[in-house]
Every structure is written in C-alpha cells, then in structure tokens.
C-alpha cells in the first residue's frame, strides 16, 4: 500500500508511550505519542547517537530535562533536541502532558538549495495542475506563478 492512515483519539491516548511505527508502516521517521499523568515522568534520561527529536506539545504542561537544564513546556510548544543531548519529560504536578515525538536522521546533501526553507527539498511540483478545489481560480494561479518564480530564483 502506498499510504497508511490511522486515527488516534488524542483525548484518550493510553498513558506513557504509544509507538506509531507499525500502525503507519514507518521506515524513515520515528514517531510516538507520550501521555504522562499528572506529576509523572520518564524514569531515566536518554540521548541518541544520530537521531534528532522534535517534541510537539499537544496538551497540558510539564518540563523537559535537557543536559541538566529544565525547560517549562506548555500546549503549542515545539522543541528540537540534538542527538547528543540527554533528555527526559515530566508532566506538571497539576495536569498531564501530551506530546507527539518525532525523530529523524540527518538527510545528507539536503537541502540541495541553501535558500530553501524546507530541509528535504526534493519535491517536484506540478504548477499547471491545480487541486480540484482550486480549479480555474485565477488568484491561486497567480500565487503559484509567484511561488514558482521565487523557487527558480532560489535555485540559482
């Protein structure tokens, strides 16, 4: 299958860690949900050899331990952590902490174009074919022309 879809009830995730790898058949990115009960946290710190991690706080409050420093977390925060940094999460004493944890390895050779804002800039847009919800929309056609021109300038 060329795609996998899974629905998670974010209000009713199981406590601790929910690994997503098998549900989505992931092979190039690590993902999991963490739902830590009030006042509870990881029982050990960890780091990685190569994998950087991004913690996306979906709900609640807590703290993250980063190489001896404690950083407060709240809903809407996103934290990128280098592989070598020791880290651990803990929920606030008065509420749970729910986050999505995404891990990946450095993409060697990317971005190919230093001015590009995305890390992996290997996308191939079809500028002439609009999605069905924008077919014939002159404003979107003009927006796409501007984006196309800007990207072509960035490649130079």
N, CA, C and O of each residue as an XYZ file, in Angstrom:
624
protein
N       0.844     -1.177      0.000
C       0.000      0.000      0.000
C       0.889      1.240      0.000
O       1.930      1.245      0.658
N       0.505      2.278     -0.716
C       1.333      3.474     -0.852
C       1.055      4.517      0.201
O       1.726      5.548      0.239
N       0.076      4.274      1.062
C      -0.147      5.157      2.201
C      -0.782      4.349      3.318
O      -1.356      3.285      3.086
N      -0.673      4.860      4.511
C      -1.295      4.236      5.677
C      -1.966      5.330      6.487
O      -1.409      6.415      6.656
N      -3.144      5.052      6.981
C      -3.880      6.025      7.771
C      -4.318      5.363      9.065
O      -4.740      4.207      9.078
N      -4.212      6.104     10.139
C      -4.649      5.622     11.450
C      -5.225      6.812     12.185
O      -4.667      7.907     12.113
N      -6.312      6.628     12.881
C      -6.899      7.691     13.675
C      -6.643      7.407     15.143
O      -6.876      6.295     15.617
N      -6.169      8.401     15.855
C      -5.932      8.290     17.293
C      -6.848      9.267     18.009
O      -6.965     10.422     17.601
N      -7.488      8.822     19.055
C      -8.281      9.703     19.899
C      -7.308     10.400     20.846
O      -6.894      9.821     21.850
N      -6.945     11.634     20.531
C      -5.923     12.341     21.296
C      -6.361     12.642     22.723
O      -5.521     12.859     23.595
N      -7.659     12.656     22.968
C      -8.166     12.898     24.329
C      -8.119     11.625     25.175
O      -8.269     11.686     26.395
N      -7.911     10.474     24.534
C      -7.965      9.204     25.250
C      -6.777      8.296     24.909
O      -6.926      7.076     24.831
N      -5.611      8.890     24.707
C      -4.416      8.078     24.467
C      -4.073      7.294     25.737
O      -4.327      7.766     26.845
N      -3.504      6.116     25.579
C      -3.049      5.411     26.779
C      -1.913      6.180     27.451
O      -1.194      6.934     26.795
N      -1.756      5.989     28.754
C      -0.643      6.632     29.453
C       0.692      6.094     28.963
O       0.791      4.955     28.505
N       1.697      6.918     29.065
C       3.081      6.669     28.731
C       3.304      6.784     27.239
O       2.970      7.823     26.669
N       3.841      5.795     26.581
C       4.273      5.942     25.193
C       3.399      5.082     24.268
O       3.122      3.919     24.561
N       2.975      5.673     23.157
C       2.269      4.961     22.098
C       3.134      5.060     20.846
O       3.262      6.137     20.264
N       3.724      3.949     20.430
C       4.564      3.947     19.231
C       3.685      3.851     17.989
O       2.712      3.097     17.961
N       4.035      4.616     16.970
C       3.219      4.736     15.766
C       3.809      3.947     14.598
O       3.141      3.760     13.582
N       5.030      3.491     14.728
C       5.760      2.865     13.620
C       4.951      1.795     12.890
O       4.782      1.864     11.673
N       4.462      0.824     13.620
C       3.773     -0.285     12.968
C       2.423      0.126     12.378
O       2.043     -0.350     11.309
N       1.697      1.011     13.074
C       0.392      1.447     12.573
C       0.491      2.135     11.219
O      -0.404      2.002     10.385
N       1.581      2.872     11.000
C       1.743      3.615      9.745
C       2.807      3.017      8.834
O       3.096      3.553      7.764
N       3.387      1.896      9.272
C       4.442      1.236      8.492
C       5.590      2.206      8.198
O       6.061      2.296      7.064
N       6.032      2.925      9.222
C       7.087      3.924      9.066
C       8.438      3.260      8.821
O       8.761      2.241      9.431
N       9.215      3.848      7.927
C      10.554      3.314      7.670
C      11.612      4.409      7.616
O      12.803      4.108      7.542
N      11.199      5.673      7.653
C      12.175      6.746      7.554
C      12.071      7.785      8.643
O      12.871      8.719      8.688
N      11.096      7.637      9.524
C      10.918      8.607     10.595
C      10.359      7.865     11.804
O       9.544      6.954     11.665
N      10.802      8.263     12.977
C      10.257      7.685     14.202
C       9.191      8.612     14.762
O       9.365      9.831     14.765
N       8.084      8.040     15.239
C       7.020      8.851     15.822
C       6.374      8.093     16.965
O       6.195      6.876     16.919
N       6.030      8.853     17.987
C       5.270      8.273     19.095
C       4.537      9.393     19.818
O       4.916     10.562     19.748
N       3.476      9.001     20.515
C       2.788      9.911     21.418
C       3.283      9.614     22.819
O       3.545      8.462     23.162
N       3.409     10.646     23.622
C       3.668     10.469     25.056
C       2.507     11.122     25.794
O       2.170     12.280     25.547
N       1.905     10.369     26.695
C       0.866     10.921     27.567
C       1.280     10.589     28.986
O       1.171      9.449     29.437
N       1.759     11.612     29.680
C       2.279     11.429     31.032
C       1.251     11.943     32.034
O       0.809     13.087     31.935
N       0.868     11.106     32.997
C      -0.101     11.522     34.018
C       0.466     12.632     34.902
O       1.680     12.823     34.978
N      -0.422     13.351     35.562
C      -0.026     14.435     36.480
C       1.158     14.011     37.344
O       1.118     12.972     38.003
N       2.210     14.824     37.332
C       3.348     14.609     38.217
C       4.264     13.462     37.859
O       5.256     13.242     38.553
N       3.971     12.723     36.803
C       4.790     11.564     36.414
C       5.688     11.933     35.250
O       5.386     12.836     34.470
N       6.803     11.216     35.148
C       7.736     11.478     34.067
C       8.579     10.280     33.740
O       8.455      9.222     34.357
N       9.442     10.456     32.762
C      10.371      9.392     32.390
C      11.152      8.983     33.633
O      11.452      9.815     34.489
N      11.471      7.723     33.723
C      12.238      7.238     34.870
C      13.737      7.219     34.583
O      14.522      6.831     35.447
N      14.140      7.627     33.399
C      15.562      7.722     33.051
C      15.728      8.786     31.976
O      14.779      9.131     31.272
N      16.947      9.300     31.859
C      17.258     10.218     30.761
C      17.840      9.399     29.619
O      18.315      8.283     29.826
N      17.801      9.951     28.425
C      18.393      9.257     27.288
C      18.902     10.266     26.265
O      18.549     11.445     26.297
N      19.719      9.784     25.383
C      20.187     10.557     24.241
C      20.239      9.610     23.055
O      19.901      8.434     23.186
N      20.651     10.102     21.920
C      20.726      9.260     20.720
C      22.089      9.424     20.066
O      22.783     10.418     20.278
N      22.451      8.443     19.279
C      23.707      8.516     18.550
C      23.562      9.435     17.339
O      24.427     10.275     17.089
N      22.463      9.277     16.579
C      22.268     10.057     15.350
C      20.934     10.803     15.285
O      20.834     11.834     14.621
N      19.926     10.297     15.960
C      18.564     10.804     15.780
C      18.309     12.111     16.524
O      18.499     12.186     17.738
N      17.877     13.143     15.792
C      17.372     14.332     16.448
C      15.888     14.098     16.712
O      15.238     13.329     16.004
N      15.362     14.761     17.728
C      13.961     14.594     18.068
C      13.273     15.942     18.173
O      13.874     16.946     18.557
N      11.998     15.935     17.823
C      11.157     17.113     17.966
C      10.004     16.720     18.873
O       9.335     15.714     18.641
N       9.778     17.519     19.905
C       8.683     17.305     20.845
C       7.635     18.377     20.576
O       7.905     19.571     20.704
N       6.431     17.937     20.200
C       5.329     18.845     19.893
C       4.304     18.691     21.005
O       3.675     17.641     21.137
N       4.136     19.736     21.800
C       3.254     19.660     22.965
C       1.815     19.894     22.494
O       1.456     20.988     22.058
N       1.007     18.840     22.594
C      -0.380     18.880     22.127
C      -1.349     19.343     23.206
O      -2.370     19.964     22.909
N      -1.022     19.035     24.475
C      -1.925     19.399     25.558
C      -1.166     19.343     26.880
O      -0.190     18.606     27.024
N      -1.632     20.132     27.832
C      -1.080     20.097     29.175
C       0.163     20.944     29.351
O       0.483     21.811     28.538
N       0.855     20.657     30.449
C       2.092     21.370     30.810
C       3.068     20.365     31.393
O       2.690     19.268     31.804
N       4.323     20.762     31.418
C       5.346     19.914     32.009
C       6.705     20.556     31.899
O       6.835     21.766     31.713
N       7.717     19.716     32.018
C       9.099     20.164     31.862
C       9.858     19.125     31.055
O       9.504     17.947     31.023
N      10.914     19.600     30.402
C      11.833     18.705     29.732
C      13.221     18.970     30.301
O      13.655     20.116     30.426
N      13.903     17.885     30.640
C      15.288     17.933     31.110
C      16.164     17.891     29.871
O      16.034     16.979     29.056
N      17.061     18.868     29.714
C      17.979     18.926     28.581
C      19.390     19.181     29.098
O      19.738     20.315     29.427
N      20.197     18.134     29.171
C      21.582     18.249     29.645
C      21.689     19.026     30.952
O      22.532     19.913     31.086
N      20.843     18.695     31.905
C      20.920     19.309     33.226
C      20.051     20.530     33.425
O      19.893     20.995     34.554
N      19.480     21.064     32.352
C      18.618     22.238     32.468
C      17.159     21.790     32.354
O      16.849     20.829     31.651
N      16.272     22.498     33.053
C      14.847     22.212     32.987
C      14.147     23.336     32.223
O      14.287     24.512     32.559
N      13.401     22.958     31.204
C      12.691     23.908     30.365
C      11.195     23.660     30.529
O      10.728     22.533     30.367
N      10.447     24.712     30.849
C       8.999     24.573     31.002
C       8.358     24.347     29.643
O       8.793     24.900     28.633
N       7.308     23.518     29.637
C       6.570     23.193     28.419
C       5.096     23.511     28.600
O       4.547     23.360     29.692
N       4.456     23.955     27.515
C       3.004     24.164     27.534
C       2.473     23.872     26.144
O       3.224     23.803     25.172
N       1.157     23.701     26.072
C       0.483     23.401     24.817
C       0.928     24.384     23.737
O       0.939     25.596     23.949
N       1.291     23.844     22.583
C       1.726     24.668     21.459
C       3.230     24.776     21.313
O       3.714     25.194     20.261
N       3.990     24.408     22.349
C       5.454     24.463     22.255
C       5.967     23.356     21.334
O       5.401     22.264     21.271
N       7.045     23.664     20.624
C       7.759     22.680     19.809
C       9.236     22.827     20.142
O       9.790     23.925     20.083
N       9.866     21.716     20.491
C      11.272     21.733     20.893
C      12.044     20.748     20.037
O      11.662     19.581     19.943
N      13.119     21.194     19.415
C      14.024     20.318     18.675
C      15.221     20.025     19.566
O      15.789     20.934     20.172
N      15.602     18.756     19.644
C      16.700     18.342     20.518
C      17.744     17.600     19.679
O      17.420     16.649     18.967
N      18.993     18.044     19.770
C      20.096     17.390     19.065
C      20.301     15.976     19.600
O      19.973     15.692     20.753
N      20.841     15.093     18.769
C      21.021     13.703     19.192
C      21.809     13.545     20.492
O      21.442     12.722     21.331
N      22.871     14.305     20.676
C      23.768     14.094     21.815
C      23.245     14.618     23.146
O      23.850     14.361     24.187
N      22.142     15.341     23.131
C      21.599     15.945     24.349
C      20.833     14.892     25.159
O      19.960     14.203     24.631
N      21.173     14.779     26.449
C      20.404     13.923     27.345
C      19.076     14.607     27.637
O      19.022     15.806     27.911
N      17.974     13.797     27.572
C      16.652     14.386     27.736
C      15.711     13.449     28.471
O      15.898     12.232     28.499
N      14.680     14.066     29.073
C      13.602     13.336     29.738
C      12.431     14.295     29.912
O      12.623     15.506     30.012
N      11.216     13.748     29.949
C       9.992     14.533     30.100
C       9.318     14.250     31.429
O       9.425     13.149     31.969
N       8.615     15.262     31.960
C       7.794     15.099     33.159
C       6.572     15.998     33.027
O       6.674     17.145     32.591
N       5.410     15.460     33.411
C       4.180     16.249     33.416
C       4.161     17.162     34.633
O       4.778     16.860     35.655
N       3.454     18.271     34.520
C       3.225     19.180     35.635
C       2.512     18.421     36.758
O       1.773     17.473     36.493
N       2.729     18.830     37.993
C       2.085     18.156     39.127
C       0.560     18.252     39.077
O      -0.131     17.403     39.640
N       0.028     19.282     38.405
C      -1.420     19.519     38.401
C      -2.135     19.157     37.104
O      -3.358     19.277     37.029
N      -1.401     18.717     36.079
C      -2.061     18.300     34.833
C      -1.154     17.364     34.050
O       0.056     17.313     34.270
N      -1.758     16.633     33.141
C      -0.978     15.707     32.333
C      -0.225     16.461     31.236
O      -0.452     17.650     31.014
N       0.662     15.757     30.564
C       1.418     16.281     29.437
C       1.208     15.319     28.278
O       1.456     14.120     28.406
N       0.749     15.847     27.140
C       0.537     15.029     25.953
C       1.359     15.634     24.820
O       1.226     16.817     24.506
N       2.203     14.814     24.214
C       3.012     15.337     23.119
C       3.216     14.294     22.029
O       3.083     13.092     22.258
N       3.541     14.782     20.846
C       3.946     13.961     19.721
C       5.453     14.094     19.626
O       5.989     15.202     19.602
N       6.132     12.960     19.572
C       7.590     12.956     19.474
C       7.954     12.426     18.091
O       7.541     11.334     17.701
N       8.734     13.217     17.356
C       9.124     12.857     16.000
C      10.647     12.798     15.958
O      11.322     13.718     16.421
N      11.179     11.726     15.410
C      12.621     11.572     15.313
C      13.045     11.310     13.890
O      12.337     10.657     13.123
N      14.191     11.820     13.551
C      14.707     11.595     12.206
C      16.216     11.682     12.195
O      16.845     12.157     13.141
N      16.773     11.214     11.108
C      18.215     11.264     10.916
C      18.559     12.388      9.956
O      17.740     12.785      9.127
N      19.752     12.887     10.073
C      20.203     13.947      9.190
C      20.140     13.476      7.746
O      20.611     12.388      7.414
N      19.558     14.300      6.900
C      19.479     13.992      5.471
C      20.728     14.560      4.812
O      20.803     15.759      4.544
N      21.691     13.715      4.556
C      22.943     14.168      3.957
C      22.692     14.734      2.564
O      22.026     14.105      1.743
N      23.221     15.907      2.306
C      23.081     16.523      0.996
C      21.853     17.406      0.849
O      21.619     17.965     -0.222
N      21.069     17.538      1.906
C      19.876     18.375      1.849
C      19.979     19.451      2.903
O      20.593     19.218      3.944
N      19.407     20.616      2.683
C      18.702     20.986      1.460
C      19.680     21.181      0.303
O      20.810     21.631      0.494
N      19.231     20.839     -0.874
C      20.080     20.989     -2.062
C      20.296     22.465     -2.392
O      21.336     22.846     -2.928
N      19.308     23.281     -2.067
C      19.376     24.713     -2.340
C      19.345     25.448     -1.006
O      18.305     25.473     -0.347
N      20.466     26.051     -0.590
C      20.578     26.644      0.748
C      19.502     27.669      1.094
O      19.187     27.841      2.272
N      18.934     28.349      0.108
C      17.906     29.355      0.396
C      16.528     28.734      0.599
O      15.584     29.433      0.968
N      16.403     27.427      0.361
C      15.117     26.761      0.508
C      14.773     26.645      1.985
O      15.649     26.377      2.809
N      13.521     26.841      2.321
C      13.114     26.813      3.731
C      12.813     25.409      4.244
O      12.657     25.226      5.451
N      12.729     24.418      3.368
C      12.488     23.052      3.832
C      13.797     22.287      3.881
O      14.720     22.560      3.114
N      13.868     21.325      4.794
C      15.099     20.544      4.940
C      15.315     19.630      3.746
O      16.403     19.598      3.171
N      14.291     18.895      3.379
C      14.409     17.959      2.260
C      13.666     18.584      1.088
O      12.441     18.509      0.992
N      14.424     19.192      0.215
C      13.820     19.958     -0.878
C      13.883     19.183     -2.189
O      14.439     19.652     -3.182
N      13.302     17.992     -2.170
C      13.306     17.172     -3.370
C      11.918     17.062     -4.006
O      11.688     16.200     -4.855
N      11.004     17.929     -3.598
C       9.654     17.910     -4.158
C       9.632     18.370     -5.611
O      10.449     19.193     -6.026
N       8.693     17.831     -6.375
C       8.544     18.202     -7.785
C       7.108     18.666     -7.995
O       6.220     17.850     -8.245
N       6.877     19.972     -7.893
C       5.502     20.470     -8.043
C       5.032     20.442     -9.491
O       5.822     20.609    -10.420
N       3.739     20.230     -9.663
C       3.088     20.378    -10.959
C       2.353     21.712    -10.905
O       1.211     21.785    -10.452
N       3.016     22.758    -11.370
C       2.486     24.113    -11.250
C       1.229     24.333    -12.087
O       0.437     25.232    -11.804
N       1.054     23.512    -13.112
C      -0.041     23.739    -14.042
C      -1.325     23.003    -13.674
O      -2.385     23.319    -14.214
N      -1.256     22.050    -12.789
C      -2.449     21.288    -12.404
C      -2.837     21.652    -10.981
O      -2.119     21.347    -10.030
N      -3.983     22.308    -10.848
C      -4.461     22.710     -9.528
C      -5.261     21.584     -8.892
O      -5.847     20.759     -9.593
N      -5.286     21.551     -7.554
C      -6.187     20.609     -6.901
C      -7.625     20.937     -7.282
O      -7.924     22.084     -7.613
N      -8.520     19.955     -7.243
C      -9.882     20.188     -7.719
C     -10.597     21.341     -7.017
O     -11.462     21.979     -7.616
N     -10.253     21.620     -5.756
C     -10.942     22.702     -5.041
C     -10.477     24.086     -5.481
O     -11.063     25.087     -5.071
N      -9.421     24.163     -6.319
C      -8.961     25.453     -6.830
C      -8.965     25.536     -8.356
O      -8.474     26.514     -8.920
N      -9.507     24.532     -9.023
C      -9.525     24.551    -10.486
C     -10.158     25.847    -10.991
O     -11.244     26.234    -10.561
N      -9.454     26.508    -11.913
C      -9.967     27.731    -12.517
C      -9.843     28.979    -11.658
O     -10.257     30.053    -12.094
N      -9.288     28.880    -10.456
C      -9.178     30.021     -9.554
C      -7.975     30.869     -9.977
O      -6.825     30.479     -9.774
N      -8.257     32.026    -10.564
C      -7.195     32.881    -11.103
C      -6.246     33.390    -10.011
O      -5.050     33.555    -10.252
N      -6.780     33.635     -8.821
C      -5.940     34.106     -7.720
C      -4.902     33.048     -7.340
O      -3.734     33.367     -7.122
N      -5.329     31.810     -7.264
C      -4.406     30.718     -6.924
C      -3.392     30.505     -8.042
O      -2.222     30.231     -7.772
N      -3.823     30.625     -9.280
C      -2.897     30.502    -10.416
C      -1.796     31.551    -10.295
O      -0.624     31.247    -10.521
N      -2.161     32.787     -9.939
C      -1.171     33.857     -9.774
C      -0.243     33.596     -8.585
O       0.963     33.828     -8.667
N      -0.818     33.110     -7.482
C       0.006     32.766     -6.308
C       1.032     31.709     -6.693
O       2.207     31.819     -6.343
N       0.582     30.676     -7.420
C       1.500     29.611     -7.832
C       2.597     30.134     -8.744
O       3.741     29.689     -8.651
N       2.265     31.071     -9.623
C       3.281     31.659    -10.502
C       4.352     32.361     -9.668
O       5.545     32.230     -9.943
N       3.918     33.111     -8.642
C       4.876     33.816     -7.777
C       5.761     32.827     -7.027
O       6.975     33.013     -6.938
N       5.152     31.786     -6.494
C       5.937     30.774     -5.758
C       6.936     30.098     -6.696
O       8.097     29.896     -6.340
N       6.475     29.754     -7.892
C       7.347     29.105     -8.875
C       8.540     30.003     -9.212
O       9.683     29.546     -9.222
N       8.267     31.278     -9.486
C       9.342     32.219     -9.818
C      10.329     32.360     -8.658
O      11.540     32.404     -8.875
N       9.816     32.432     -7.430
C      10.687     32.566     -6.257
C      11.568     31.332     -6.097
O      12.762     31.453     -5.824
N      10.991     30.154     -6.265
C      11.776     28.925     -6.140
C      12.846     28.830     -7.204
O      13.957     28.375     -6.932
N      12.522     29.258     -8.424
C      13.507     29.214     -9.510
C      14.653     30.176     -9.214
O      15.807     29.878     -9.523
N      14.346     31.321     -8.622
C      15.397     32.267     -8.222
C      16.286     31.656     -7.145
O      17.505     31.825     -7.177
N      15.683     30.947     -6.192
C      16.448     30.340     -5.093
C      17.391     29.247     -5.561
O      18.382     28.956     -4.892
N      17.095     28.639     -6.703
C      17.948     27.560     -7.226
C      19.218     28.095     -7.870
O      20.167     27.345     -8.102
N      19.235     29.395     -8.158
C      20.394     29.983     -8.864
C      21.541     30.242     -7.926
O      22.588     30.731     -8.352
